[in-house]
């Protein structure tokens, strides 16, 4: 889903442009929801220590229960700042495997 969100943003010329487009908005919201859903399944303590599992799950819950009430700016910040950081942490974990 991280790669998908990057591809969607790229196709629209950036996260902000994608969020301004109806289709891009829904696609990126679903990516964020799925990232949170997947991260909520992580139970390995060492992974939970380095990954923002509770934050991702909390965002997933907000999106799932108040979809149209979510501030686009929160999603934009998440996709531009937090998701790249998350991707880097996940890649680091996989490098150690």
PDB file as gemmi writes it, atoms N, CA and C in Angstrom:
CRYST1    1.000    1.000    1.000  90.00  90.00  90.00 P 1                      
ATOM      1  N   UNK A   1       0.813  -1.202   0.000  1.00  0.00           N  
ATOM      2  CA  UNK A   1       0.000   0.000   0.000  1.00  0.00           C  
ATOM      3  C   UNK A   1       0.857   1.267   0.000  1.00  0.00           C  
ATOM      4  N   UNK A   2       2.013   1.173   0.617  1.00  0.00           N  
ATOM      5  CA  UNK A   2       2.899   2.338   0.592  1.00  0.00           C  
ATOM      6  C   UNK A   2       3.328   2.623  -0.838  1.00  0.00           C  
ATOM      7  N   UNK A   3       3.752   1.581  -1.539  1.00  0.00           N  
ATOM      8  CA  UNK A   3       4.148   1.765  -2.939  1.00  0.00           C  
ATOM      9  C   UNK A   3       2.966   2.261  -3.773  1.00  0.00           C  
ATOM     10  N   UNK A   4       1.781   1.737  -3.513  1.00  0.00           N  
ATOM     11  CA  UNK A   4       0.592   2.182  -4.243  1.00  0.00           C  
ATOM     12  C   UNK A   4       0.323   3.659  -4.001  1.00  0.00           C  
ATOM     13  N   UNK A   5       0.436   4.093  -2.751  1.00  0.00           N  
ATOM     14  CA  UNK A   5       0.191   5.506  -2.453  1.00  0.00           C  
ATOM     15  C   UNK A   5       1.211   6.401  -3.161  1.00  0.00           C  
ATOM     16  N   UNK A   6       2.456   5.934  -3.231  1.00  0.00           N  
ATOM     17  CA  UNK A   6       3.480   6.704  -3.944  1.00  0.00           C  
ATOM     18  C   UNK A   6       3.159   6.783  -5.442  1.00  0.00           C  
ATOM     19  N   UNK A   7       2.712   5.678  -6.009  1.00  0.00           N  
ATOM     20  CA  UNK A   7       2.364   5.649  -7.431  1.00  0.00           C  
ATOM     21  C   UNK A   7       1.168   6.543  -7.729  1.00  0.00           C  
ATOM     22  N   UNK A   8       0.171   6.505  -6.882  1.00  0.00           N  
ATOM     23  CA  UNK A   8      -1.017   7.351  -7.066  1.00  0.00           C  
ATOM     24  C   UNK A   8      -0.623   8.822  -7.012  1.00  0.00           C  
ATOM     25  N   UNK A   9       0.169   9.179  -6.020  1.00  0.00           N  
ATOM     26  CA  UNK A   9       0.630  10.568  -5.900  1.00  0.00           C  
ATOM     27  C   UNK A   9       1.444  10.971  -7.125  1.00  0.00           C  
ATOM     28  N   UNK A  10       2.314  10.092  -7.565  1.00  0.00           N  
ATOM     29  CA  UNK A  10       3.144  10.376  -8.740  1.00  0.00           C  
ATOM     30  C   UNK A  10       2.288  10.614  -9.978  1.00  0.00           C  
ATOM     31  N   UNK A  11       1.297   9.775 -10.189  1.00  0.00           N  
ATOM     32  CA  UNK A  11       0.418   9.908 -11.361  1.00  0.00           C  
ATOM     33  C   UNK A  11      -0.342  11.232 -11.377  1.00  0.00           C  
ATOM     34  N   UNK A  12      -0.584  11.771 -10.198  1.00  0.00           N  
ATOM     35  CA  UNK A  12      -1.338  13.023 -10.103  1.00  0.00           C  
ATOM     36  C   UNK A  12      -0.430  14.249  -9.963  1.00  0.00           C  
ATOM     37  N   UNK A  13       0.859  14.031  -9.946  1.00  0.00           N  
ATOM     38  CA  UNK A  13       1.779  15.153  -9.810  1.00  0.00           C  
ATOM     39  C   UNK A  13       2.023  15.580  -8.380  1.00  0.00           C  
ATOM     40  N   UNK A  14       1.798  14.680  -7.458  1.00  0.00           N  
ATOM     41  CA  UNK A  14       2.046  14.956  -6.046  1.00  0.00           C  
ATOM     42  C   UNK A  14       0.853  14.601  -5.178  1.00  0.00           C  
ATOM     43  N   UNK A  15       1.127  14.505  -3.893  1.00  0.00           N  
ATOM     44  CA  UNK A  15       0.087  14.124  -2.940  1.00  0.00           C  
ATOM     45  C   UNK A  15      -1.036  15.151  -2.914  1.00  0.00           C  
ATOM     46  N   UNK A  16      -0.682  16.412  -2.845  1.00  0.00           N  
ATOM     47  CA  UNK A  16      -1.697  17.473  -2.760  1.00  0.00           C  
ATOM     48  C   UNK A  16      -2.609  17.450  -3.984  1.00  0.00           C  
ATOM     49  N   UNK A  17      -2.045  17.270  -5.161  1.00  0.00           N  
ATOM     50  CA  UNK A  17      -2.857  17.210  -6.387  1.00  0.00           C  
ATOM     51  C   UNK A  17      -3.739  15.965  -6.387  1.00  0.00           C  
ATOM     52  N   UNK A  18      -3.203  14.865  -5.914  1.00  0.00           N  
ATOM     53  CA  UNK A  18      -3.992  13.636  -5.855  1.00  0.00           C  
ATOM     54  C   UNK A  18      -5.159  13.795  -4.894  1.00  0.00           C  
ATOM     55  N   UNK A  19      -4.928  14.435  -3.758  1.00  0.00           N  
ATOM     56  CA  UNK A  19      -5.998  14.628  -2.783  1.00  0.00           C  
ATOM     57  C   UNK A  19      -7.062  15.599  -3.291  1.00  0.00           C  
ATOM     58  N   UNK A  20      -6.701  16.466  -4.215  1.00  0.00           N  
ATOM     59  CA  UNK A  20      -7.663  17.414  -4.788  1.00  0.00           C  
ATOM     60  C   UNK A  20      -8.532  16.760  -5.861  1.00  0.00           C  
ATOM     61  N   UNK A  21      -8.106  15.600  -6.332  1.00  0.00           N  
ATOM     62  CA  UNK A  21      -8.840  14.853  -7.352  1.00  0.00           C  
ATOM     63  C   UNK A  21      -9.724  13.819  -6.642  1.00  0.00           C  
ATOM     64  N   UNK A  22     -10.972  13.699  -7.056  1.00  0.00           N  
ATOM     65  CA  UNK A  22     -11.913  12.787  -6.389  1.00  0.00           C  
ATOM     66  C   UNK A  22     -11.382  11.359  -6.348  1.00  0.00           C  
ATOM     67  N   UNK A  23     -10.947  10.880  -7.491  1.00  0.00           N  
ATOM     68  CA  UNK A  23     -10.445   9.510  -7.564  1.00  0.00           C  
ATOM     69  C   UNK A  23      -9.167   9.348  -6.736  1.00  0.00           C  
ATOM     70  N   UNK A  24      -8.269  10.320  -6.841  1.00  0.00           N  
ATOM     71  CA  UNK A  24      -7.027  10.279  -6.073  1.00  0.00           C  
ATOM     72  C   UNK A  24      -7.288  10.325  -4.578  1.00  0.00           C  
ATOM     73  N   UNK A  25      -8.239  11.159  -4.179  1.00  0.00           N  
ATOM     74  CA  UNK A  25      -8.618  11.264  -2.771  1.00  0.00           C  
ATOM     75  C   UNK A  25      -9.040   9.905  -2.222  1.00  0.00           C  
ATOM     76  N   UNK A  26      -9.977   9.265  -2.903  1.00  0.00           N  
ATOM     77  CA  UNK A  26     -10.475   7.978  -2.435  1.00  0.00           C  
ATOM     78  C   UNK A  26      -9.376   6.910  -2.448  1.00  0.00           C  
ATOM     79  N   UNK A  27      -8.548   6.933  -3.467  1.00  0.00           N  
ATOM     80  CA  UNK A  27      -7.466   5.949  -3.561  1.00  0.00           C  
ATOM     81  C   UNK A  27      -6.461   6.122  -2.420  1.00  0.00           C  
ATOM     82  N   UNK A  28      -6.066   7.360  -2.134  1.00  0.00           N  
ATOM     83  CA  UNK A  28      -5.095   7.591  -1.067  1.00  0.00           C  
ATOM     84  C   UNK A  28      -5.687   7.329   0.309  1.00  0.00           C  
ATOM     85  N   UNK A  29      -6.955   7.660   0.485  1.00  0.00           N  
ATOM     86  CA  UNK A  29      -7.609   7.363   1.759  1.00  0.00           C  
ATOM     87  C   UNK A  29      -7.631   5.851   1.996  1.00  0.00           C  
ATOM     88  N   UNK A  30      -7.937   5.097   0.954  1.00  0.00           N  
ATOM     89  CA  UNK A  30      -7.965   3.637   1.097  1.00  0.00           C  
ATOM     90  C   UNK A  30      -6.570   3.095   1.388  1.00  0.00           C  
ATOM     91  N   UNK A  31      -5.553   3.650   0.761  1.00  0.00           N  
ATOM     92  CA  UNK A  31      -4.177   3.213   1.053  1.00  0.00           C  
ATOM     93  C   UNK A  31      -3.850   3.453   2.522  1.00  0.00           C  
ATOM     94  N   UNK A  32      -4.183   4.633   3.035  1.00  0.00           N  
ATOM     95  CA  UNK A  32      -3.909   4.937   4.444  1.00  0.00           C  
ATOM     96  C   UNK A  32      -4.689   4.006   5.360  1.00  0.00           C  
ATOM     97  N   UNK A  33      -5.933   3.746   5.024  1.00  0.00           N  
ATOM     98  CA  UNK A  33      -6.744   2.839   5.818  1.00  0.00           C  
ATOM     99  C   UNK A  33      -6.112   1.451   5.839  1.00  0.00           C  
ATOM    100  N   UNK A  34      -5.702   0.962   4.687  1.00  0.00           N  
ATOM    101  CA  UNK A  34      -5.116  -0.378   4.598  1.00  0.00           C  
ATOM    102  C   UNK A  34      -3.768  -0.470   5.291  1.00  0.00           C  
ATOM    103  N   UNK A  35      -2.985   0.580   5.230  1.00  0.00           N  
ATOM    104  CA  UNK A  35      -1.707   0.590   5.955  1.00  0.00           C  
ATOM    105  C   UNK A  35      -1.979   0.434   7.447  1.00  0.00           C  
ATOM    106  N   UNK A  36      -2.943   1.187   7.959  1.00  0.00           N  
ATOM    107  CA  UNK A  36      -3.303   1.081   9.372  1.00  0.00           C  
ATOM    108  C   UNK A  36      -3.861  -0.283   9.725  1.00  0.00           C  
ATOM    109  N   UNK A  37      -4.686  -0.830   8.838  1.00  0.00           N  
ATOM    110  CA  UNK A  37      -5.267  -2.159   9.063  1.00  0.00           C  
ATOM    111  C   UNK A  37      -4.171  -3.218   9.133  1.00  0.00           C  
ATOM    112  N   UNK A  38      -3.240  -3.161   8.215  1.00  0.00           N  
ATOM    113  CA  UNK A  38      -2.146  -4.133   8.173  1.00  0.00           C  
ATOM    114  C   UNK A  38      -1.218  -3.969   9.370  1.00  0.00           C  
ATOM    115  N   UNK A  39      -0.906  -2.742   9.701  1.00  0.00           N  
ATOM    116  CA  UNK A  39      -0.005  -2.517  10.839  1.00  0.00           C  
ATOM    117  C   UNK A  39      -0.643  -2.945  12.152  1.00  0.00           C  
ATOM    118  N   UNK A  40      -1.965  -2.881  12.220  1.00  0.00           N  
ATOM    119  CA  UNK A  40      -2.660  -3.322  13.417  1.00  0.00           C  
ATOM    120  C   UNK A  40      -2.500  -4.806  13.688  1.00  0.00           C  
ATOM    121  N   UNK A  41      -2.067  -5.552  12.701  1.00  0.00           N  
ATOM    122  CA  UNK A  41      -1.851  -6.995  12.851  1.00  0.00           C  
ATOM    123  C   UNK A  41      -0.447  -7.327  13.338  1.00  0.00           C  
ATOM    124  N   UNK A  42       0.396  -6.319  13.449  1.00  0.00           N  
ATOM    125  CA  UNK A  42       1.765  -6.541  13.923  1.00  0.00           C  
ATOM    126  C   UNK A  42       1.746  -6.729  15.430  1.00  0.00           C  
ATOM    127  N   UNK A  43       2.273  -7.848  15.876  1.00  0.00           N  
ATOM    128  CA  UNK A  43       2.299  -8.143  17.309  1.00  0.00           C  
ATOM    129  C   UNK A  43       3.704  -8.415  17.835  1.00  0.00           C  
ATOM    130  N   UNK A  44       4.675  -8.516  16.957  1.00  0.00           N  
ATOM    131  CA  UNK A  44       6.051  -8.782  17.375  1.00  0.00           C  
ATOM    132  C   UNK A  44       6.565  -7.579  18.170  1.00  0.00           C  
ATOM    133  N   UNK A  45       6.904  -7.776  19.440  1.00  0.00           N  
ATOM    134  CA  UNK A  45       7.315  -6.649  20.283  1.00  0.00           C  
ATOM    135  C   UNK A  45       8.438  -5.794  19.699  1.00  0.00           C  
ATOM    136  N   UNK A  46       9.437  -6.430  19.109  1.00  0.00           N  
ATOM    137  CA  UNK A  46      10.566  -5.651  18.571  1.00  0.00           C  
ATOM    138  C   UNK A  46      10.122  -4.767  17.405  1.00  0.00           C  
ATOM    139  N   UNK A  47       9.145  -5.216  16.644  1.00  0.00           N  
ATOM    140  CA  UNK A  47       8.626  -4.395  15.545  1.00  0.00           C  
ATOM    141  C   UNK A  47       7.740  -3.269  16.086  1.00  0.00           C  
ATOM    142  N   UNK A  48       6.961  -3.588  17.095  1.00  0.00           N  
ATOM    143  CA  UNK A  48       6.084  -2.574  17.697  1.00  0.00           C  
ATOM    144  C   UNK A  48       6.877  -1.444  18.343  1.00  0.00           C  
ATOM    145  N   UNK A  49       8.099  -1.749  18.762  1.00  0.00           N  
ATOM    146  CA  UNK A  49       8.955  -0.730  19.371  1.00  0.00           C  
ATOM    147  C   UNK A  49       9.429   0.310  18.359  1.00  0.00           C  
ATOM    148  N   UNK A  50       9.626  -0.106  17.109  1.00  0.00           N  
ATOM    149  CA  UNK A  50      10.192   0.810  16.112  1.00  0.00           C  
ATOM    150  C   UNK A  50       9.170   1.323  15.100  1.00  0.00           C  
ATOM    151  N   UNK A  51       8.019   0.690  15.025  1.00  0.00           N  
ATOM    152  CA  UNK A  51       6.992   1.098  14.069  1.00  0.00           C  
ATOM    153  C   UNK A  51       5.836   1.786  14.795  1.00  0.00           C  
ATOM    154  N   UNK A  52       5.249   2.804  14.186  1.00  0.00           N  
ATOM    155  CA  UNK A  52       4.140   3.532  14.823  1.00  0.00           C  
ATOM    156  C   UNK A  52       2.809   2.785  14.671  1.00  0.00           C  
ATOM    157  N   UNK A  53       2.763   1.595  15.247  1.00  0.00           N  
ATOM    158  CA  UNK A  53       1.591   0.724  15.083  1.00  0.00           C  
ATOM    159  C   UNK A  53       0.326   1.392  15.619  1.00  0.00           C  
ATOM    160  N   UNK A  54       0.384   1.926  16.825  1.00  0.00           N  
ATOM    161  CA  UNK A  54      -0.825   2.505  17.421  1.00  0.00           C  
ATOM    162  C   UNK A  54      -1.294   3.747  16.663  1.00  0.00           C  
ATOM    163  N   UNK A  55      -0.362   4.542  16.174  1.00  0.00           N  
ATOM    164  CA  UNK A  55      -0.749   5.730  15.399  1.00  0.00           C  
ATOM    165  C   UNK A  55      -1.388   5.352  14.072  1.00  0.00           C  
ATOM    166  N   UNK A  56      -0.815   4.356  13.405  1.00  0.00           N  
ATOM    167  CA  UNK A  56      -1.370   3.914  12.128  1.00  0.00           C  
ATOM    168  C   UNK A  56      -2.761   3.315  12.323  1.00  0.00           C  
ATOM    169  N   UNK A  57      -2.918   2.559  13.400  1.00  0.00           N  
ATOM    170  CA  UNK A  57      -4.221   1.967  13.693  1.00  0.00           C  
ATOM    171  C   UNK A  57      -5.234   3.045  14.053  1.00  0.00           C  
ATOM    172  N   UNK A  58      -4.803   4.048  14.786  1.00  0.00           N  
ATOM    173  CA  UNK A  58      -5.703   5.146  15.145  1.00  0.00           C  
ATOM    174  C   UNK A  58      -6.172   5.898  13.897  1.00  0.00           C  
ATOM    175  N   UNK A  59      -5.254   6.167  12.974  1.00  0.00           N  
ATOM    176  CA  UNK A  59      -5.642   6.843  11.738  1.00  0.00           C  
ATOM    177  C   UNK A  59      -6.597   5.970  10.945  1.00  0.00           C  
ATOM    178  N   UNK A  60      -6.335   4.671  10.900  1.00  0.00           N  
ATOM    179  CA  UNK A  60      -7.233   3.749  10.213  1.00  0.00           C  
ATOM    180  C   UNK A  60      -8.639   3.848  10.778  1.00  0.00           C  
ATOM    181  N   UNK A  61      -8.743   3.892  12.112  1.00  0.00           N  
ATOM    182  CA  UNK A  61     -10.048   3.964  12.759  1.00  0.00           C  
ATOM    183  C   UNK A  61     -10.767   5.271  12.438  1.00  0.00           C  
ATOM    184  N   UNK A  62     -10.043   6.361  12.422  1.00  0.00           N  
ATOM    185  CA  UNK A  62     -10.646   7.652  12.080  1.00  0.00           C  
ATOM    186  C   UNK A  62     -11.167   7.624  10.646  1.00  0.00           C  
ATOM    187  N   UNK A  63     -10.358   7.116   9.733  1.00  0.00           N  
ATOM    188  CA  UNK A  63     -10.782   7.040   8.332  1.00  0.00           C  
ATOM    189  C   UNK A  63     -12.003   6.134   8.204  1.00  0.00           C  
ATOM    190  N   UNK A  64     -11.974   4.988   8.854  1.00  0.00           N  
ATOM    191  CA  UNK A  64     -13.068   4.022   8.728  1.00  0.00           C  
ATOM    192  C   UNK A  64     -14.375   4.541   9.322  1.00  0.00           C  
ATOM    193  N   UNK A  65     -14.297   5.323  10.383  1.00  0.00           N  
ATOM    194  CA  UNK A  65     -15.504   5.727  11.092  1.00  0.00           C  
ATOM    195  C   UNK A  65     -15.938   7.164  10.840  1.00  0.00           C  
ATOM    196  N   UNK A  66     -15.083   7.957  10.232  1.00  0.00           N  
ATOM    197  CA  UNK A  66     -15.451   9.346   9.917  1.00  0.00           C  
ATOM    198  C   UNK A  66     -14.811   9.753   8.598  1.00  0.00           C  
ATOM    199  N   UNK A  67     -14.963   8.913   7.598  1.00  0.00           N  
ATOM    200  CA  UNK A  67     -14.289   9.032   6.305  1.00  0.00           C  
ATOM    201  C   UNK A  67     -14.325  10.454   5.748  1.00  0.00           C  
ATOM    202  N   UNK A  68     -15.495  11.020   5.618  1.00  0.00           N  
ATOM    203  CA  UNK A  68     -15.615  12.349   5.015  1.00  0.00           C  
ATOM    204  C   UNK A  68     -15.295  13.476   5.996  1.00  0.00           C  
ATOM    205  N   UNK A  69     -15.126  13.134   7.263  1.00  0.00           N  
ATOM    206  CA  UNK A  69     -14.782  14.147   8.254  1.00  0.00           C  
ATOM    207  C   UNK A  69     -13.287  14.300   8.478  1.00  0.00           C  
ATOM    208  N   UNK A  70     -12.506  13.448   7.854  1.00  0.00           N  
ATOM    209  CA  UNK A  70     -11.048  13.501   8.023  1.00  0.00           C  
ATOM    210  C   UNK A  70     -10.498  14.706   7.269  1.00  0.00           C  
ATOM    211  N   UNK A  71      -9.674  15.467   7.949  1.00  0.00           N  
ATOM    212  CA  UNK A  71      -9.044  16.621   7.318  1.00  0.00           C  
ATOM    213  C   UNK A  71      -8.071  16.165   6.236  1.00  0.00           C  
ATOM    214  N   UNK A  72      -8.246  16.643   5.015  1.00  0.00           N  
ATOM    215  CA  UNK A  72      -7.290  16.291   3.956  1.00  0.00           C  
ATOM    216  C   UNK A  72      -5.850  16.648   4.334  1.00  0.00           C  
ATOM    217  N   UNK A  73      -5.669  17.709   5.111  1.00  0.00           N  
ATOM    218  CA  UNK A  73      -4.319  18.120   5.512  1.00  0.00           C  
ATOM    219  C   UNK A  73      -3.641  17.058   6.366  1.00  0.00           C  
ATOM    220  N   UNK A  74      -4.411  16.357   7.187  1.00  0.00           N  
ATOM    221  CA  UNK A  74      -3.842  15.277   7.998  1.00  0.00           C  
ATOM    222  C   UNK A  74      -3.346  14.159   7.090  1.00  0.00           C  
ATOM    223  N   UNK A  75      -4.133  13.819   6.089  1.00  0.00           N  
ATOM    224  CA  UNK A  75      -3.736  12.757   5.157  1.00  0.00           C  
ATOM    225  C   UNK A  75      -2.538  13.207   4.328  1.00  0.00           C  
ATOM    226  N   UNK A  76      -2.539  14.448   3.885  1.00  0.00           N  
ATOM    227  CA  UNK A  76      -1.410  14.978   3.110  1.00  0.00           C  
ATOM    228  C   UNK A  76      -0.129  14.919   3.942  1.00  0.00           C  
ATOM    229  N   UNK A  77      -0.191  15.404   5.178  1.00  0.00           N  
ATOM    230  CA  UNK A  77       0.991  15.357   6.052  1.00  0.00           C  
ATOM    231  C   UNK A  77       1.442  13.916   6.296  1.00  0.00           C  
ATOM    232  N   UNK A  78       0.470  13.038   6.509  1.00  0.00           N  
ATOM    233  CA  UNK A  78       0.786  11.629   6.728  1.00  0.00           C  
ATOM    234  C   UNK A  78       1.514  11.055   5.525  1.00  0.00           C  
ATOM    235  N   UNK A  79       1.001  11.322   4.339  1.00  0.00           N  
ATOM    236  CA  UNK A  79       1.587  10.759   3.123  1.00  0.00           C  
ATOM    237  C   UNK A  79       2.925  11.402   2.756  1.00  0.00           C  
ATOM    238  N   UNK A  80       3.085  12.667   3.061  1.00  0.00           N  
ATOM    239  CA  UNK A  80       4.334  13.356   2.697  1.00  0.00           C  
ATOM    240  C   UNK A  80       5.434  13.187   3.739  1.00  0.00           C  
ATOM    241  N   UNK A  81       5.056  13.023   5.006  1.00  0.00           N  
ATOM    242  CA  UNK A  81       6.057  12.984   6.077  1.00  0.00           C  
ATOM    243  C   UNK A  81       6.152  11.589   6.709  1.00  0.00           C  
ATOM    244  N   UNK A  82       5.020  11.112   7.224  1.00  0.00           N  
ATOM    245  CA  UNK A  82       5.034   9.886   8.021  1.00  0.00           C  
ATOM    246  C   UNK A  82       5.204   8.611   7.204  1.00  0.00           C  
ATOM    247  N   UNK A  83       4.570   8.530   6.064  1.00  0.00           N  
ATOM    248  CA  UNK A  83       4.662   7.309   5.262  1.00  0.00           C  
ATOM    249  C   UNK A  83       6.085   7.081   4.740  1.00  0.00           C  
ATOM    250  N   UNK A  84       6.787   8.108   4.251  1.00  0.00           N  
ATOM    251  CA  UNK A  84       8.188   7.867   3.860  1.00  0.00           C  
ATOM    252  C   UNK A  84       9.055   7.393   5.041  1.00  0.00           C  
ATOM    253  N   UNK A  85       8.814   7.938   6.228  1.00  0.00           N  
ATOM    254  CA  UNK A  85       9.545   7.491   7.418  1.00  0.00           C  
ATOM    255  C   UNK A  85       9.207   6.039   7.740  1.00  0.00           C  
ATOM    256  N   UNK A  86       7.931   5.698   7.634  1.00  0.00           N  
ATOM    257  CA  UNK A  86       7.499   4.325   7.879  1.00  0.00           C  
ATOM    258  C   UNK A  86       8.137   3.366   6.883  1.00  0.00           C  
ATOM    259  N   UNK A  87       8.139   3.766   5.622  1.00  0.00           N  
ATOM    260  CA  UNK A  87       8.731   2.916   4.591  1.00  0.00           C  
ATOM    261  C   UNK A  87      10.203   2.655   4.891  1.00  0.00           C  
ATOM    262  N   UNK A  88      10.905   3.678   5.306  1.00  0.00           N  
ATOM    263  CA  UNK A  88      12.324   3.536   5.633  1.00  0.00           C  
ATOM    264  C   UNK A  88      12.521   2.562   6.798  1.00  0.00           C  
ATOM    265  N   UNK A  89      11.681   2.666   7.814  1.00  0.00           N  
ATOM    266  CA  UNK A  89      11.784   1.761   8.961  1.00  0.00           C  
ATOM    267  C   UNK A  89      11.492   0.323   8.555  1.00  0.00           C  
ATOM    268  N   UNK A  90      10.482   0.135   7.718  1.00  0.00           N  
ATOM    269  CA  UNK A  90      10.136  -1.214   7.258  1.00  0.00           C  
ATOM    270  C   UNK A  90      11.265  -1.795   6.416  1.00  0.00           C  
ATOM    271  N   UNK A  91      11.823  -0.992   5.525  1.00  0.00           N  
ATOM    272  CA  UNK A  91      12.942  -1.465   4.712  1.00  0.00           C  
ATOM    273  C   UNK A  91      14.123  -1.852   5.586  1.00  0.00           C  
ATOM    274  N   UNK A  92      14.367  -1.085   6.633  1.00  0.00           N  
ATOM    275  CA  UNK A  92      15.461  -1.387   7.562  1.00  0.00           C  
ATOM    276  C   UNK A  92      15.217  -2.727   8.257  1.00  0.00           C  
ATOM    277  N   UNK A  93      13.983  -2.984   8.650  1.00  0.00           N  
ATOM    278  CA  UNK A  93      13.642  -4.265   9.286  1.00  0.00           C  
ATOM    279  C   UNK A  93      13.905  -5.409   8.311  1.00  0.00           C  
ATOM    280  N   UNK A  94      13.481  -5.252   7.055  1.00  0.00           N  
ATOM    281  CA  UNK A  94      13.670  -6.317   6.073  1.00  0.00           C  
ATOM    282  C   UNK A  94      15.139  -6.547   5.745  1.00  0.00           C  
ATOM    283  N   UNK A  95      15.945  -5.504   5.805  1.00  0.00           N  
ATOM    284  CA  UNK A  95      17.379  -5.663   5.572  1.00  0.00           C  
ATOM    285  C   UNK A  95      18.013  -6.553   6.621  1.00  0.00           C  
ATOM    286  N   UNK A  96      17.480  -6.538   7.833  1.00  0.00           N  
ATOM    287  CA  UNK A  96      18.038  -7.322   8.930  1.00  0.00           C  
ATOM    288  C   UNK A  96      17.591  -8.776   8.906  1.00  0.00           C  
ATOM    289  N   UNK A  97      16.556  -9.082   8.131  1.00  0.00           N  
ATOM    290  CA  UNK A  97      16.053 -10.470   8.092  1.00  0.00           C  
ATOM    291  C   UNK A  97      16.982 -11.400   7.357  1.00  0.00           C  
TER     292      UNK A  97                                                      
END                                                                             
